[in-house]
Amino acid sequence: MNEYVIGVDLGTSAVKVSAMDRDGKIVAQQSYGYDLHQPHPGYSEQDPRDWLYGTTIAIDRLILRDGLKAEEIDGISFSGQMHGLVLLDANGQVLRPAMLWNDTRTTKQCEEIKEKLGDKFIEITGNRALEGFTLPKLLWVKENEPEIWAKAKSFLLPKDYVRYVMTDKQAIDYSDATGTVLFDIKKNTWSKEICDEFGISMSMCPPLIRSIDEAGTVTDSYSMFSGLKTTTKVFGGGGDNACGAVGAGILKPNMVMSSIGTSGVVLKYEPDANVNYHGALQYECHAIPDTYYSMGVTLAAGHSLNWFKHTFAKDEDFTAMVNRASERPLGANGLIFTPYLVGERTPYADADVRGSFIGVDSMQNKYDFVRSVIEGITFSFRDILNIYDQHGQDFDTVVAIGGGAKSEFWLQLQANIFNKKVVSLTNEQGPGLGAAMLAAVGLGWFDSLQDCAKKFVHFGKTYDPQPEIVVKYNELYKIYHRVYDQTKDLSHDIMKLRNSWD
């Protein structure tokens, strides 16, 4: 009899489920999309039940359309979009739409956290209070929706809600728990000090589990709904960045991950919790037990390119558009783009800044603009890499995943702008692969994630920096790096004026 694990990649725009065998081969995949709701500037919400329906339909299709036998699915685990707030009542029912990672309405609450706890907050959590995190969202609901808050008995993050419905057991894994900034990263538990300071009952915080721990088995009711057997084991899973790192083989300190999805992430494996970035980078528990990772985030990475295509090149093939951009001169004929379309997280932590094109003139064409967007996104990643340089963190390899890894032009561009060796994956599946690996290790197929990676993760072509081009990009980056300081006040004033007209 065949044996399979399922990795569920619960993203912002869709869920993708992948069935893999013991050799790390994908035997079937299904996906299902759902809507994002942005009722006001800065708001970003989804209905948690959409995640549940989408995941269940995708699993059902694996069985009915792809012919997987339910009894051969041994385990299932998750990668989930991070930080999203799912509030539940005493009966485990959803109380309001989930506030997502890219929801930026909570600036006031972040300021309150900083005012009350200051550097002590960073000392406890390893992170600054940023709009995307879960704690500010809890405080926003407490302040603005008191009738909802009065009914709230627990909270979960996106993947944890889906797993809860599958197993009827609430839990959050350590990698996602650190992203709530309610977690004491040194004590490895929920922070009573933070909960007490902000009037949050400790009983709201779910039990903590490791990413490879068994969270339960499929319930009778979910078995009827999905077609899965009640013998299928369900494992903790992890935040999408932790799972993406596992699936990219980021399992030792000399490697950094560059991930371009809707947002962009630069992530580094950290063997312990002793490095102090003073809140400049996020510091999280890894999906690998007893290890950590640090990361910086560009809020609108792939989103910037998708926005440009949707707005100005709607009917053009995406790949063809990028290929045409690769033919334009380095530096896009003097055009620089800053990708702050929905604010920025690293290194500026500024929810109100907005993007810009600098250097527009009549000799440029559409593909110069596309190239400048791609270069601007990559420069924003270099902003993050600079923080590692400033803290003496040495690494020699960047593993590229996501949209930026689908184009040889963009892979070579990263090598030149980062001045680092960049490597791609031959079986790049992103966080979904990491989720499947967590289930495989949880089942005992492998002794560790490192052992699993030898079978499941395959590195491809290497792109080395081209010295003469590196010099040119260094000069251009110096100008790019000045744009934020030169334009932030104007950007803030424009936002205030727009909001006053709403």
C-alpha positions as CSV (number, residue, x, y, z in Angstrom):
1,M,0.0,0.0,0.0
2,N,1.2,3.5,-0.8
3,E,1.8,6.1,1.9
4,Y,1.3,9.8,1.5
5,V,1.5,13.0,3.5
6,I,-0.5,16.2,2.7
7,G,1.0,19.7,3.0
8,V,-1.6,22.4,3.2
9,D,-0.3,25.9,2.1
10,L,-2.9,28.3,3.4
11,G,-2.1,31.6,1.6
12,T,-3.7,35.0,1.4
13,S,-5.3,34.5,-2.0
14,A,-5.7,30.7,-2.2
15,V,-5.0,27.4,-0.5
16,K,-2.9,24.8,-2.2
17,V,-2.7,21.2,-1.0
18,S,0.0,18.8,-2.1
19,A,0.2,15.1,-1.6
20,M,3.7,13.6,-1.4
21,D,5.1,10.1,-1.1
22,R,8.0,8.9,1.0
23,D,10.5,9.9,-1.7
24,G,9.4,13.5,-1.6
25,K,7.6,13.2,-5.0
26,I,4.5,15.2,-5.5
27,V,1.8,12.8,-6.6
28,A,-1.2,15.2,-6.7
29,Q,-2.0,18.9,-6.1
30,Q,-5.2,20.9,-5.9
31,S,-5.9,24.6,-5.1
32,Y,-8.8,26.8,-4.3
33,G,-9.1,30.6,-4.3
34,Y,-11.0,32.9,-2.0
35,D,-11.6,36.6,-1.6
36,L,-9.7,39.3,0.2
37,H,-11.9,42.1,1.6
38,Q,-10.5,45.7,2.1
39,P,-13.6,47.8,3.2
40,H,-11.5,50.8,4.2
41,P,-7.9,52.0,3.6
42,G,-5.5,49.9,5.7
43,Y,-8.1,47.2,6.4
44,S,-7.5,43.6,5.1
45,E,-9.9,40.8,6.2
46,Q,-11.1,37.3,5.2
47,D,-13.8,35.0,6.4
48,P,-12.1,32.1,8.2
49,R,-14.8,29.8,6.9
50,D,-13.6,30.5,3.4
51,W,-10.2,28.9,4.3
52,L,-12.0,25.9,5.7
53,Y,-14.2,25.4,2.7
54,G,-11.3,25.9,0.3
55,T,-9.0,23.5,2.1
56,T,-11.7,20.9,2.3
57,I,-12.7,21.2,-1.3
58,A,-9.1,20.9,-2.4
59,I,-8.6,17.7,-0.2
60,D,-11.8,16.3,-1.5
61,R,-10.6,16.8,-5.1
62,L,-7.3,15.0,-4.3
63,I,-9.4,11.9,-3.4
64,L,-12.2,12.2,-6.0
65,R,-10.3,13.6,-9.0
66,D,-6.7,12.5,-8.5
67,G,-7.6,9.1,-7.2
68,L,-5.7,9.2,-3.9
69,K,-7.1,6.5,-1.5
70,A,-8.1,8.1,1.7
71,E,-6.7,5.2,3.7
72,E,-3.2,5.9,2.2
73,I,-3.1,9.4,3.5
74,D,-1.2,8.9,6.8
75,G,-0.7,12.5,7.9
76,I,-1.5,16.1,7.2
77,S,0.2,19.4,8.3
78,F,0.0,23.0,7.5
79,S,1.7,26.2,6.5
80,G,-0.3,29.3,7.2
81,Q,-0.3,33.0,6.5
82,M,0.9,34.5,9.8
83,H,-0.4,36.9,12.3
84,G,-4.1,36.8,11.3
85,L,-6.6,37.1,14.2
86,V,-9.4,34.6,14.4
87,L,-11.6,35.3,17.4
88,L,-13.8,32.5,18.7
89,D,-16.6,32.4,21.3
90,A,-17.2,29.8,24.0
91,N,-18.6,27.4,21.4
92,G,-15.6,27.8,19.1
93,Q,-17.6,29.9,16.6
94,V,-16.0,32.7,14.6
95,L,-17.0,36.1,16.0
96,R,-15.8,38.4,13.2
97,P,-13.8,38.4,9.9
98,A,-10.2,37.6,10.5
99,M,-7.8,40.6,10.4
100,L,-4.9,39.6,8.3
101,W,-1.1,40.1,8.4
102,N,-1.3,43.1,6.0
103,D,-4.0,44.9,7.9
104,T,-2.5,48.2,9.1
105,R,-5.3,49.9,11.0
106,T,-3.6,49.3,14.4
107,T,-1.0,52.1,14.5
108,K,-2.6,53.6,17.6
109,Q,-2.4,50.3,19.4
110,C,1.2,49.8,18.5
111,E,2.0,53.2,19.9
112,E,0.2,52.2,23.1
113,I,2.3,49.1,23.4
114,K,5.5,51.0,22.9
115,E,4.4,53.7,25.4
116,K,3.6,51.2,28.1
117,L,6.4,48.7,27.7
118,G,9.1,50.3,25.6
119,D,12.2,48.2,25.1
120,K,10.9,45.7,27.7
121,F,8.5,44.5,25.0
122,I,11.4,43.8,22.6
123,E,13.3,42.0,25.4
124,I,10.3,39.7,26.0
125,T,9.1,39.0,22.5
126,G,12.2,39.6,20.3
127,N,10.1,42.0,18.2
128,R,8.8,45.5,18.0
129,A,5.0,46.0,18.0
130,L,4.1,46.3,14.4
131,E,0.7,46.8,12.8
132,G,0.7,43.3,11.2
133,F,1.1,41.4,14.4
134,T,-1.7,39.8,16.4
135,L,-1.5,41.6,19.7
136,P,-2.3,45.0,18.3
137,K,-5.3,43.5,16.5
138,L,-6.6,42.0,19.8
139,L,-6.3,45.5,21.4
140,W,-8.0,47.1,18.4
141,V,-11.0,44.8,18.8
142,K,-11.0,45.3,22.5
143,E,-11.2,49.1,22.0
144,N,-13.4,49.4,18.9
145,E,-15.7,46.4,19.1
146,P,-16.4,45.9,22.9
147,E,-19.5,43.7,22.2
148,I,-17.3,41.3,20.2
149,W,-14.6,41.4,22.8
150,A,-17.0,40.5,25.6
151,K,-17.9,37.2,23.7
152,A,-14.3,36.3,22.8
153,K,-13.0,33.3,24.7
154,S,-10.0,32.3,22.5
155,F,-8.0,33.3,19.5
156,L,-6.3,31.3,16.8
157,L,-4.2,32.0,13.7
158,P,-5.4,31.1,10.2
159,K,-4.0,27.6,9.8
160,D,-4.8,26.8,13.5
161,Y,-8.5,27.5,12.8
162,V,-8.6,25.0,10.0
163,R,-6.7,22.4,12.0
164,Y,-9.1,23.1,15.0
165,V,-12.2,22.3,12.8
166,M,-10.4,19.1,11.5
167,T,-9.5,17.8,15.0
168,D,-11.8,19.7,17.4
169,K,-8.6,20.7,19.4
170,Q,-7.3,24.2,19.7
171,A,-3.6,24.8,19.6
172,I,-0.9,27.1,18.2
173,D,2.6,26.0,17.2
174,Y,5.6,27.9,18.5
175,S,6.6,29.4,15.2
176,D,3.2,31.1,14.8
177,A,2.9,31.9,18.5
178,T,6.0,34.1,18.4
179,G,4.4,36.1,15.6
180,T,1.5,37.1,17.8
181,V,4.0,39.1,20.0
182,L,2.2,37.7,23.1
183,F,5.0,35.1,23.4
184,D,8.0,35.2,25.7
185,I,10.8,34.0,23.3
186,K,13.3,33.4,26.2
187,K,10.9,31.5,28.4
188,N,9.2,29.7,25.5
189,T,5.7,30.3,26.7
190,W,2.9,32.9,26.6
191,S,3.9,36.1,28.3
192,K,1.8,36.7,31.5
193,E,3.4,40.1,31.8
194,I,2.1,41.3,28.5
195,C,-1.3,39.7,28.9
196,D,-1.7,41.4,32.4
197,E,-0.5,44.7,31.1
198,F,-3.1,44.9,28.4
199,G,-6.0,43.1,30.1
200,I,-5.9,39.9,28.1
201,S,-6.9,36.8,29.9
202,M,-4.3,34.0,29.8
203,S,-7.2,31.6,29.2
204,M,-7.6,33.1,25.7
205,C,-4.1,31.8,24.7
206,P,-4.4,28.3,23.2
207,P,-2.1,25.4,24.2
208,L,1.3,25.4,22.5
209,I,2.7,22.6,20.4
210,R,5.8,21.9,18.3
211,S,5.4,22.0,14.5
212,I,6.1,18.3,14.2
213,D,3.8,17.3,17.1
214,E,0.6,15.4,16.6
215,A,-2.3,17.8,17.2
216,G,-5.0,15.1,16.9
217,T,-6.8,13.0,14.3
218,V,-9.5,13.8,11.9
219,T,-12.9,13.9,13.6
220,D,-16.0,11.9,12.5
221,S,-17.7,15.0,11.3
222,Y,-14.8,16.3,9.3
223,S,-14.2,12.8,7.8
224,M,-17.7,12.9,6.4
225,F,-17.2,16.4,5.1
226,S,-13.7,15.9,3.5
227,G,-13.4,12.2,2.7
228,L,-10.4,11.8,5.0
229,K,-10.2,8.8,7.3
230,T,-10.4,9.3,11.1
231,T,-7.0,7.5,11.3
232,T,-5.3,10.3,9.5
233,K,-2.9,12.1,11.9
234,V,-2.9,15.9,12.0
235,F,0.3,17.7,12.9
236,G,1.0,21.2,14.3
237,G,2.4,22.9,11.2
238,G,4.0,26.3,11.1
239,G,3.9,29.9,9.9
240,D,4.4,30.2,6.2
241,N,7.8,31.7,6.6
242,A,9.1,29.0,8.9
243,C,7.6,26.3,6.5
244,G,9.0,28.1,3.5
245,A,12.4,28.0,5.1
246,V,12.1,24.2,5.8
247,G,11.0,23.6,2.3
248,A,13.9,25.6,0.9
249,G,16.4,23.7,3.0
250,I,17.3,26.7,5.2
251,L,18.6,24.5,8.0
252,K,22.0,26.0,8.8
253,P,23.4,29.5,9.6
254,N,25.3,30.1,6.4
255,M,22.1,30.2,4.3
256,V,19.4,32.9,3.8
257,M,16.1,32.6,2.1
258,S,14.7,35.2,-0.3
259,S,11.0,34.7,-0.8
260,I,8.9,36.8,-3.2
261,G,5.2,36.2,-2.8
262,T,2.5,38.8,-2.2
263,S,4.9,40.1,0.5
264,G,8.6,39.5,0.4
265,V,10.7,37.9,3.1
266,V,14.4,37.6,3.8
267,L,14.9,34.9,6.4
268,K,18.0,33.5,8.2
269,Y,18.3,30.4,10.3
270,E,19.4,31.2,13.9
271,P,20.6,28.4,16.2
272,D,19.5,30.0,19.4
273,A,17.7,33.1,20.9
274,N,20.8,35.0,21.9
275,V,21.2,37.3,18.9
276,N,19.7,40.7,19.5
277,Y,18.6,42.7,16.5
278,H,16.9,45.3,18.8
279,G,13.6,44.8,17.0
280,A,15.0,45.8,13.6
281,L,14.2,42.2,12.4
282,Q,11.5,39.8,13.5
283,Y,12.8,37.0,15.7
284,E,10.7,33.8,15.7
285,C,10.7,30.2,16.8
286,H,11.5,28.0,13.9
287,A,9.4,25.0,12.8
288,I,12.6,23.0,13.5
289,P,12.4,22.2,17.2
290,D,14.5,24.3,19.5
291,T,15.8,26.6,16.8
292,Y,14.9,30.1,15.6
293,Y,14.9,32.3,12.6
294,S,15.1,36.0,12.0
295,M,13.5,37.8,9.1
296,G,12.6,41.1,7.5
297,V,9.5,41.7,5.5
298,T,8.7,43.9,2.4
299,L,4.9,44.2,2.6
300,A,4.4,44.7,-1.2
301,A,6.9,42.6,-3.1
302,G,5.1,40.5,-5.6
303,H,2.0,42.6,-4.9
304,S,3.8,45.6,-6.5
305,L,4.4,43.7,-9.7
306,N,0.9,42.3,-9.7
307,W,-0.5,45.7,-9.1
308,F,1.4,47.2,-12.0
309,K,0.4,44.4,-14.4
310,H,-3.3,44.6,-13.3
311,T,-3.4,48.4,-13.7
312,F,-1.2,49.0,-16.8
313,A,-0.7,45.7,-18.6
314,K,-3.9,43.7,-17.8
315,D,-4.0,41.7,-21.0
316,E,-0.3,41.0,-21.3
317,D,1.3,37.6,-20.5
318,F,3.1,37.9,-17.2
319,T,6.2,36.0,-18.3
320,A,6.4,37.9,-21.5
321,M,6.2,41.2,-19.6
322,V,9.1,40.3,-17.4
323,N,11.1,39.1,-20.3
324,R,10.6,42.4,-22.1
325,A,11.7,44.2,-19.0
326,S,14.9,42.2,-18.8
327,E,15.8,43.7,-22.2
328,R,15.7,47.3,-20.9
329,P,18.9,48.9,-19.6
330,L,20.2,48.3,-16.1
331,G,18.6,51.0,-13.9
332,A,15.5,51.2,-16.2
333,N,16.8,54.3,-18.0
334,G,17.1,56.3,-14.7
335,L,13.8,55.1,-13.1
336,I,13.6,54.1,-9.5
337,F,10.6,52.5,-7.8
338,T,10.0,52.2,-4.0
339,P,7.6,49.3,-3.2
340,Y,5.7,50.9,-0.3
341,L,2.2,50.4,-1.8
342,V,0.6,49.3,1.5
343,G,3.2,50.8,3.9
344,E,6.4,49.1,4.9
345,R,7.7,46.8,7.7
346,T,11.4,46.4,7.3
347,P,13.5,48.4,7.9
348,Y,11.1,51.4,8.3
349,A,8.0,50.0,10.2
350,D,5.9,52.8,8.6
351,A,2.2,52.0,7.9
352,D,1.6,55.4,6.2
353,V,4.4,55.6,3.7
354,R,3.4,55.0,0.1
355,G,5.4,54.0,-3.0
356,S,6.8,56.2,-5.7
357,F,8.5,56.3,-9.1
358,I,11.5,58.6,-9.1
359,G,13.1,59.8,-12.3
360,V,10.2,59.6,-14.7
361,D,10.9,61.1,-18.2
362,S,9.5,60.8,-21.7
363,M,12.2,58.5,-23.1
364,Q,11.1,55.6,-20.9
365,N,8.5,53.0,-21.9
366,K,6.3,50.6,-20.1
367,Y,9.0,47.9,-19.7
368,D,11.3,50.4,-18.0
369,F,8.6,50.8,-15.4
370,V,8.3,47.0,-15.1
371,R,12.1,46.7,-14.7
372,S,12.2,49.5,-12.1
373,V,9.5,47.7,-10.1
374,I,11.5,44.4,-10.1
375,E,14.7,46.3,-9.2
376,G,12.9,48.3,-6.5
377,I,11.5,45.1,-4.9
378,T,15.0,43.6,-4.9
379,F,16.6,46.7,-3.4
380,S,14.0,46.5,-0.6
381,F,15.4,43.0,0.1
382,R,18.9,44.5,0.2
383,D,17.7,46.9,2.9
384,I,17.0,43.9,5.0
385,L,20.3,42.2,4.2
386,N,22.1,45.4,5.3
387,I,20.8,44.8,8.9
388,Y,22.5,41.4,9.0
389,D,25.7,43.1,7.8
390,Q,25.4,45.7,10.5
391,H,25.1,42.9,13.2
392,G,28.1,41.0,11.8
393,Q,26.0,38.1,10.6
394,D,27.9,36.2,7.9
395,F,26.3,34.0,5.2
396,D,27.3,33.0,1.7
397,T,24.2,31.6,0.0
398,V,20.8,33.0,-0.8
399,V,18.1,30.4,-1.6
400,A,15.5,32.1,-3.8
401,I,11.9,30.9,-3.8
402,G,8.5,32.3,-4.9
403,G,7.9,34.6,-7.9
404,G,11.5,35.8,-8.0
405,A,12.8,32.3,-8.5
406,K,10.7,31.7,-11.6
407,S,12.8,34.0,-13.8
408,E,16.5,33.5,-14.6
409,F,16.6,37.3,-15.2
410,W,15.4,38.0,-11.6
411,L,17.6,35.3,-10.1
412,Q,20.7,36.8,-11.6
413,L,19.4,40.3,-10.7
414,Q,19.3,39.2,-7.0
415,A,22.8,37.8,-7.2
416,N,24.1,41.2,-8.5
417,I,22.1,43.4,-6.2
418,F,22.9,41.3,-3.1
419,N,26.4,40.5,-4.2
420,K,25.9,36.9,-3.0
421,K,25.6,33.5,-4.6
422,V,21.9,32.8,-5.3
423,V,20.6,29.3,-5.8
424,S,17.2,28.1,-6.9
425,L,15.4,24.8,-6.3
426,T,14.5,22.2,-8.9
427,N,11.3,21.2,-6.9
428,E,10.3,24.6,-5.5
429,Q,7.0,24.2,-3.8
430,G,7.5,26.9,-1.1
431,P,5.7,26.5,2.3
432,G,3.6,23.6,1.2
433,L,6.6,21.4,0.8
434,G,7.8,22.4,4.3
435,A,4.3,21.5,5.7
436,A,4.5,18.1,4.1
437,M,8.0,17.6,5.5
438,L,6.6,18.4,9.0
439,A,4.0,15.7,8.6
440,A,6.7,13.2,7.3
441,V,8.9,13.8,10.4
442,G,5.9,13.8,12.7
443,L,5.0,10.3,11.4
444,G,8.5,9.1,12.0
445,W,9.4,8.6,8.3
446,F,12.6,10.6,9.2
447,D,14.5,11.3,12.4
448,S,14.8,15.0,11.7
449,L,13.9,17.7,9.2
450,Q,17.5,17.8,8.2
451,D,17.3,14.1,7.2
452,C,14.0,14.7,5.5
453,A,15.5,17.6,3.5
454,K,18.1,15.2,1.9
455,K,15.2,13.4,0.3
456,F,12.7,16.2,-0.2
457,V,14.7,19.3,-1.1
458,H,16.7,19.6,-4.3
459,F,18.9,22.5,-5.2
460,G,19.2,23.7,-8.8
461,K,21.3,26.2,-10.7
462,T,23.6,28.6,-9.0
463,Y,23.8,32.3,-10.0
464,D,27.0,34.1,-9.1
465,P,27.4,37.9,-8.9
466,Q,28.9,39.6,-11.9
467,P,31.4,42.1,-10.5
468,E,31.1,44.8,-13.1
469,I,27.3,44.8,-12.7
470,V,27.5,44.7,-8.9
471,V,29.4,48.0,-9.0
472,K,26.7,49.7,-11.0
473,Y,23.9,48.4,-8.7
474,N,25.8,49.5,-5.7
475,E,25.8,53.0,-7.1
476,L,22.1,52.9,-7.9
477,Y,21.2,51.4,-4.5
478,K,22.8,54.3,-2.7
479,I,20.2,56.6,-4.5
480,Y,17.3,54.2,-3.8
481,H,18.2,54.0,-0.1
482,R,17.8,57.9,0.1
483,V,14.3,57.9,-1.3
484,Y,12.5,57.0,1.9
485,D,14.0,59.8,4.0
486,Q,13.4,62.3,1.2
487,T,9.8,61.4,0.5
488,K,8.2,60.0,3.7
489,D,6.8,63.3,5.0
490,L,5.2,64.1,1.7
491,S,3.8,60.6,1.6
492,H,2.3,60.9,5.1
493,D,0.8,64.3,4.2
494,I,-0.9,62.9,1.1
495,M,-2.3,60.0,3.1
496,K,-3.7,62.4,5.8
497,L,-5.3,64.5,3.1
498,R,-6.8,61.5,1.4
499,N,-8.2,60.2,4.6
500,S,-9.7,63.6,5.5
501,W,-11.7,63.5,2.2
502,D,-13.1,60.0,2.8
